[in-house]
Amino acid sequence: MGGDIATRLGQPAVLGELIAGVLLGSLDLLGTGALEFIQTDVTVDVLARLGVLILLFEVGLESTVPEMMKVGPASLLVAVLGVLTPFALGWGVGALLLPGHSVYVHAFLGATLTATSVGITARVLRDLGRSNSAEAKVILGAAVIDDVLGLVILAVVAAVISAADTGQAFSTAQIALILGKAILFLVGALVLGASLSPRVFGFASRLQGRGVLLAVALAFCFALSWVAALVGLAPIVGAYAAGLVLEKAHFRRFTDRGEHQLEELISPISSFLVPVFFVLMGMRVGLEVFAESGVLLLAAALTLAAILGKQACSLGAIGQKLDRLTIGLGMIPRGEVGLIFANVGLGLTIAGERVVDQAIFSAVVIMVIVTTLVTPPALKWSLGRKR
């Protein structure tokens, strides 16, 4: 129902699912506590975690390695600026408004502002009929690179926090080692995956039976997620890489014999599991924390940093006659990616305390909601202004 209402209002369905979760969680404020068990139920948590993996797998399927290579230096520069600037601004907001928290909290706040929601931006551009414009190609290319860089930063920051929680000292060399492992995994997954996946799916196409394509694809996704966790990265990095290396040519034998495309097979599963994640994230937003001093201020500062950080990235669109304002506005939404980052922070601790507490998590969710809300009308206005 939440997704339906949001869609009717011209907003992404994820926004309605998130707000529905917030409303369900607020029922506990009435003293009933009837739905409180959902937030800690193991089964619901597992379903939400599976939903996150499938979501990132789907996002990866929307792009391919060759497409990433074709976006050119403009998208690369826009992506780099779109990661470094929000990271620095988010860190600064944490240091300014949360001086009592550790530097790890400040760094994680910066990490939550880095990525761009590919799905939301792509949906808006498609609805406006501008998916083939030069600005759209730069935005979507930079958003894909943004996600990769953001996931690498998340892996590095999470590993540093986990080591600090166990009392281990961290040096620059160790940070470089973690960064190197993250890059090596991504490059290795993309190179080996691109060479092995055609053979794997070619063999699978010889198998007679229903559901072979879906089963092999999900096994491929979960296998790379498991390997990513083994090397100290977030499993979502592996799921994203798995989707990125798979191309429609790998499934041609399946489609030639009348089977559905992989995206069509995964869609019913994601339609059920992904909203579980968003509703659960919404339920974890405690409305009572808004009565605490500083929460709304933190949310406003994070939102401002999120918007300004992505406007700075438009300066990377050099050498071409591009509308920089449109590019900057198209990079604003954090959407599901920001929620995923915040959810990872809920599981990290320093000296027994959560890196992302209830107040910080609620502020991040407000930032996600606002950046998701403002992008569609702002992008529509900007594209209309240019036309």
C-alpha positions as CSV (number, residue, x, y, z in Angstrom):
1,M,0.0,0.0,0.0
2,G,2.8,2.4,0.8
3,G,4.5,1.7,-2.5
4,D,1.2,2.2,-4.3
5,I,0.5,5.5,-2.7
6,A,4.0,6.8,-3.5
7,T,3.8,5.6,-7.1
8,R,0.4,7.4,-7.5
9,L,2.0,10.6,-6.2
10,G,4.8,10.3,-8.7
11,Q,7.5,9.1,-6.2
12,P,9.6,6.0,-6.2
13,A,7.8,3.0,-4.5
14,V,10.8,2.7,-2.1
15,L,9.8,5.9,-0.5
16,G,6.3,4.7,0.3
17,E,7.7,1.4,1.7
18,L,10.1,3.3,3.9
19,I,7.4,5.6,5.3
20,A,5.1,2.7,5.8
21,G,7.8,1.1,8.0
22,V,8.1,4.3,10.0
23,L,4.3,4.4,10.6
24,L,4.3,0.7,11.6
25,G,7.1,1.3,14.0
26,S,5.4,4.4,15.5
27,L,2.5,2.1,16.6
28,D,4.7,1.0,19.4
29,L,4.6,4.6,20.7
30,L,0.9,4.0,21.5
31,G,1.9,1.5,24.2
32,T,0.7,-1.6,22.4
33,G,4.1,-3.1,21.5
34,A,2.3,-5.5,19.2
35,L,4.7,-5.1,16.3
36,E,7.9,-4.7,18.3
37,F,9.0,-8.3,17.8
38,I,9.4,-7.7,14.0
39,Q,12.4,-5.5,14.5
40,T,14.3,-8.3,16.3
41,D,12.8,-11.4,14.7
42,V,15.6,-13.5,13.2
43,T,13.5,-14.8,10.3
44,V,12.5,-11.3,9.2
45,D,16.1,-10.2,9.5
46,V,17.3,-13.0,7.2
47,L,14.6,-12.1,4.7
48,A,15.7,-8.5,4.8
49,R,19.4,-9.5,4.3
50,L,18.5,-11.7,1.3
51,G,16.5,-8.8,-0.1
52,V,19.5,-6.5,0.1
53,L,21.7,-9.0,-1.8
54,I,19.1,-9.5,-4.5
55,L,18.6,-5.7,-4.7
56,L,22.3,-5.0,-5.4
57,F,22.4,-8.0,-7.8
58,E,19.5,-6.4,-9.7
59,V,21.3,-3.0,-9.7
60,G,24.4,-4.7,-11.1
61,L,22.3,-6.4,-13.8
62,E,21.3,-2.9,-15.1
63,S,24.8,-2.3,-16.2
64,T,27.7,-4.2,-17.8
65,V,31.5,-3.9,-17.6
66,P,31.7,-2.7,-21.2
67,E,29.1,0.0,-20.5
68,M,31.2,1.2,-17.6
69,M,34.2,1.4,-19.8
70,K,32.4,3.5,-22.4
71,V,31.2,6.2,-20.1
72,G,34.4,8.1,-20.6
73,P,36.5,10.4,-18.5
74,A,33.6,12.8,-17.7
75,S,31.7,10.2,-15.9
76,L,34.8,9.0,-14.0
77,L,35.7,12.5,-12.9
78,V,32.1,13.2,-11.9
79,A,32.0,10.0,-9.9
80,V,35.3,10.6,-8.1
81,L,34.2,14.1,-7.1
82,G,30.8,12.8,-6.2
83,V,32.4,10.4,-3.7
84,L,35.2,12.4,-2.2
85,T,33.2,15.7,-1.7
86,P,30.2,14.2,0.2
87,F,32.6,12.0,2.2
88,A,34.5,15.0,3.4
89,L,31.3,17.0,4.0
90,G,29.7,14.1,6.0
91,W,32.8,13.7,8.0
92,G,32.8,17.4,8.8
93,V,29.2,17.4,9.8
94,G,29.9,14.5,12.2
95,A,32.9,16.3,13.7
96,L,31.0,19.5,14.1
97,L,27.7,18.2,15.5
98,L,28.8,15.0,17.2
99,P,32.1,16.0,18.9
100,G,31.4,13.5,21.7
101,H,31.5,10.5,19.3
102,S,34.6,8.9,18.0
103,V,36.3,9.7,14.7
104,Y,35.0,6.3,13.4
105,V,31.4,7.6,13.6
106,H,32.4,10.7,11.7
107,A,34.0,8.6,9.0
108,F,31.0,6.4,8.7
109,L,28.7,9.3,8.3
110,G,30.8,10.5,5.4
111,A,30.6,7.0,3.9
112,T,26.8,7.0,4.0
113,L,26.7,10.1,1.8
114,T,28.9,8.8,-1.0
115,A,26.8,6.5,-3.2
116,T,24.0,7.5,-5.6
117,S,20.8,5.6,-6.1
118,V,21.0,4.3,-9.7
119,G,17.5,3.0,-9.7
120,I,15.8,6.3,-8.7
121,T,17.7,8.4,-11.2
122,A,17.2,6.0,-14.0
123,R,13.5,5.8,-13.3
124,V,13.1,9.6,-13.4
125,L,15.1,9.9,-16.7
126,R,13.1,7.1,-18.3
127,D,9.8,8.6,-17.3
128,L,10.8,12.0,-18.7
129,G,12.0,10.4,-22.0
130,R,15.6,11.7,-21.6
131,S,17.4,8.4,-21.0
132,N,19.4,8.8,-24.2
133,S,20.6,12.4,-23.6
134,A,24.3,13.2,-23.1
135,E,23.6,14.3,-19.5
136,A,21.7,11.0,-18.8
137,K,24.6,8.9,-20.0
138,V,27.1,10.8,-17.8
139,I,24.7,10.7,-14.8
140,L,24.0,6.9,-15.1
141,G,27.7,6.1,-15.8
142,A,28.9,8.2,-12.9
143,A,26.2,6.7,-10.6
144,V,27.4,3.2,-11.4
145,I,31.0,4.1,-10.7
146,D,29.8,6.0,-7.6
147,D,28.3,2.8,-6.2
148,V,31.5,0.8,-6.8
149,L,33.7,3.5,-5.1
150,G,31.1,3.9,-2.3
151,L,31.1,0.2,-1.6
152,V,34.9,0.1,-1.5
153,I,34.9,3.1,1.0
154,L,32.3,1.3,3.0
155,A,34.4,-1.9,3.1
156,V,37.5,0.0,4.2
157,V,35.7,2.1,6.9
158,A,33.8,-1.0,8.2
159,A,37.1,-3.0,8.4
160,V,38.9,-0.2,10.3
161,I,36.0,0.1,12.8
162,S,35.9,-3.7,13.3
163,A,39.6,-3.8,14.0
164,A,39.4,-0.8,16.4
165,D,36.6,-2.6,18.3
166,T,38.9,-5.5,19.0
167,G,41.6,-3.2,20.2
168,Q,43.9,-3.6,17.2
169,A,45.9,-0.6,16.1
170,F,45.5,0.4,12.5
171,S,48.3,1.8,10.3
172,T,48.2,3.4,6.9
173,A,49.7,0.3,5.4
174,Q,46.9,-1.8,6.8
175,I,44.3,0.6,5.4
176,A,46.1,0.4,2.0
177,L,46.0,-3.4,2.3
178,I,42.2,-3.4,2.9
179,L,41.8,-1.0,0.0
180,G,44.0,-3.2,-2.2
181,K,42.0,-6.3,-1.2
182,A,38.7,-4.5,-2.1
183,I,40.0,-3.4,-5.5
184,L,41.6,-6.8,-6.1
185,F,38.4,-8.5,-5.4
186,L,36.4,-6.2,-7.6
187,V,38.8,-6.5,-10.5
188,G,39.2,-10.2,-10.0
189,A,35.5,-10.8,-9.7
190,L,34.9,-8.7,-12.9
191,V,37.7,-10.3,-14.9
192,L,37.2,-13.9,-13.8
193,G,33.5,-13.6,-13.6
194,A,33.3,-12.3,-17.2
195,S,35.4,-15.2,-18.4
196,L,33.8,-18.0,-16.3
197,S,30.1,-17.0,-16.4
198,P,29.6,-17.8,-20.1
199,R,31.0,-21.3,-19.5
200,V,29.0,-21.8,-16.4
201,F,25.7,-20.7,-18.0
202,G,26.6,-22.5,-21.2
203,F,26.9,-25.8,-19.2
204,A,23.7,-24.9,-17.3
205,S,21.8,-24.4,-20.5
206,R,22.3,-28.1,-21.3
207,L,20.4,-29.1,-18.2
208,Q,16.8,-30.0,-18.7
209,G,14.4,-28.7,-16.1
210,R,12.6,-25.7,-14.9
211,G,14.2,-22.9,-13.0
212,V,17.8,-23.7,-14.0
213,L,18.7,-20.1,-15.1
214,L,17.3,-18.6,-11.9
215,A,19.0,-21.2,-9.7
216,V,22.4,-20.8,-11.3
217,A,22.2,-17.0,-11.3
218,L,21.2,-16.8,-7.6
219,A,24.0,-19.3,-6.8
220,F,26.4,-17.1,-8.7
221,C,25.2,-14.1,-6.7
222,F,25.4,-15.8,-3.3
223,A,28.8,-17.3,-4.1
224,L,30.4,-14.0,-4.9
225,S,28.7,-12.5,-1.8
226,W,30.3,-15.2,0.3
227,V,33.7,-14.7,-1.2
228,A,33.4,-10.9,-0.6
229,A,32.7,-11.7,3.1
230,L,35.7,-14.0,3.3
231,V,38.1,-11.3,2.2
232,G,36.6,-8.8,4.7
233,L,34.2,-6.9,2.4
234,A,30.5,-6.4,2.7
235,P,28.5,-9.2,1.0
236,I,26.6,-6.6,-1.0
237,V,29.9,-5.8,-2.8
238,G,30.0,-9.4,-4.2
239,A,26.3,-9.3,-5.1
240,Y,26.8,-6.1,-7.1
241,A,29.8,-7.5,-8.8
242,A,27.9,-10.7,-9.7
243,G,25.2,-8.7,-11.4
244,L,27.7,-6.5,-13.2
245,V,29.5,-9.3,-15.0
246,L,26.4,-11.1,-16.2
247,E,25.3,-10.1,-19.7
248,K,22.2,-11.1,-21.7
249,A,24.5,-13.0,-24.1
250,H,25.2,-15.5,-21.3
251,F,21.5,-16.5,-21.2
252,R,20.8,-16.5,-24.9
253,R,20.4,-20.3,-25.1
254,F,17.8,-20.1,-22.4
255,T,15.8,-17.3,-24.1
256,D,16.2,-19.0,-27.5
257,R,14.2,-21.9,-26.2
258,G,11.4,-19.7,-24.9
259,E,12.4,-19.0,-21.3
260,H,12.1,-15.6,-19.6
261,Q,15.0,-13.1,-19.2
262,L,16.9,-13.2,-15.9
263,E,15.5,-9.8,-14.9
264,E,12.0,-11.1,-15.3
265,L,12.7,-14.3,-13.3
266,I,14.3,-12.3,-10.4
267,S,11.6,-9.6,-10.3
268,P,9.0,-11.6,-8.4
269,I,11.5,-12.6,-5.7
270,S,12.8,-9.0,-5.3
271,S,9.2,-7.7,-5.3
272,F,8.6,-9.7,-2.2
273,L,12.0,-9.6,-0.4
274,V,13.3,-6.1,-1.1
275,P,10.3,-4.2,0.5
276,V,10.9,-6.3,3.6
277,F,14.3,-4.6,4.0
278,F,12.8,-1.1,3.5
279,V,9.9,-1.6,5.8
280,L,12.3,-3.0,8.5
281,M,14.6,0.0,8.0
282,G,11.6,2.3,8.5
283,M,10.5,0.5,11.6
284,R,13.9,1.0,13.1
285,V,13.5,4.7,13.0
286,G,12.4,5.7,16.5
287,L,10.1,8.7,16.3
288,E,10.8,9.4,19.9
289,V,14.4,10.4,19.1
290,F,13.1,13.5,17.4
291,A,12.3,14.9,20.7
292,E,16.0,14.8,21.5
293,S,18.0,17.9,20.9
294,G,20.2,17.8,17.8
295,V,18.5,15.0,15.9
296,L,16.7,17.3,13.4
297,L,19.7,19.6,13.2
298,L,21.9,16.6,12.3
299,A,19.4,15.5,9.7
300,A,19.2,18.9,8.2
301,A,23.0,19.2,8.1
302,L,23.4,15.8,6.5
303,T,20.8,16.6,3.9
304,L,22.5,19.8,3.0
305,A,25.9,18.1,2.8
306,A,24.4,15.4,0.7
307,I,23.0,17.9,-1.8
308,L,26.0,20.2,-1.9
309,G,28.4,17.3,-2.2
310,K,26.7,16.0,-5.4
311,Q,26.5,19.5,-6.9
312,A,30.3,19.8,-6.6
313,C,30.7,16.6,-8.6
314,S,29.1,18.3,-11.7
315,L,32.3,20.3,-12.0
316,G,33.9,17.1,-13.4
317,A,31.7,17.3,-16.5
318,I,34.5,19.0,-18.5
319,G,35.3,19.1,-22.2
320,Q,31.7,18.7,-23.4
321,K,28.6,20.9,-23.7
322,L,26.8,19.4,-20.8
323,D,24.2,20.9,-18.5
324,R,26.1,20.7,-15.2
325,L,23.1,21.6,-13.1
326,T,21.1,18.7,-14.4
327,I,24.1,16.3,-13.8
328,G,24.4,17.6,-10.2
329,L,20.7,17.2,-9.5
330,G,20.6,13.8,-11.0
331,M,23.3,12.6,-8.6
332,I,21.4,13.7,-5.4
333,P,19.2,10.7,-4.4
334,R,20.7,8.3,-2.0
335,G,17.7,6.0,-1.9
336,E,18.2,2.3,-1.1
337,V,22.0,2.6,-1.1
338,G,22.1,5.1,1.8
339,L,19.8,2.8,3.8
340,I,22.0,-0.2,3.1
341,F,25.1,1.8,4.4
342,A,23.2,2.9,7.5
343,N,22.1,-0.7,8.2
344,V,25.7,-1.9,8.0
345,G,26.5,0.8,10.6
346,L,23.9,-0.6,13.0
347,G,25.9,-3.8,13.2
348,L,29.3,-2.2,13.9
349,T,30.3,-1.4,17.5
350,I,33.1,0.5,19.2
351,A,33.8,-0.5,22.9
352,G,30.3,-2.1,23.0
353,E,28.5,0.9,21.6
354,R,26.9,1.0,18.2
355,V,28.7,3.2,15.6
356,V,25.2,4.2,14.3
357,D,22.9,4.7,17.2
358,Q,19.1,5.3,17.0
359,A,19.4,9.1,16.7
360,I,22.1,8.9,13.9
361,F,20.2,6.2,12.1
362,S,17.0,8.3,12.2
363,A,18.8,11.4,10.9
364,V,20.3,9.3,8.0
365,V,16.8,8.0,7.1
366,I,15.5,11.6,7.0
367,M,18.3,12.5,4.7
368,V,17.5,9.6,2.4
369,I,13.8,10.6,2.3
370,V,14.5,14.2,1.5
371,T,17.1,13.5,-1.2
372,T,14.7,11.0,-2.7
373,L,11.8,13.4,-2.7
374,V,13.5,16.5,-4.1
375,T,15.3,14.8,-7.0
376,P,12.3,14.0,-9.4
377,P,10.8,17.5,-9.4
378,A,14.2,19.2,-9.4
379,L,15.4,17.0,-12.3
380,K,12.2,17.6,-14.2
381,W,12.5,21.3,-13.8
382,S,16.1,21.4,-14.8
383,L,15.6,19.3,-18.0
384,G,12.6,21.5,-18.9
385,R,14.6,24.6,-18.3
386,K,17.3,23.4,-20.8
387,R,14.7,22.4,-23.4
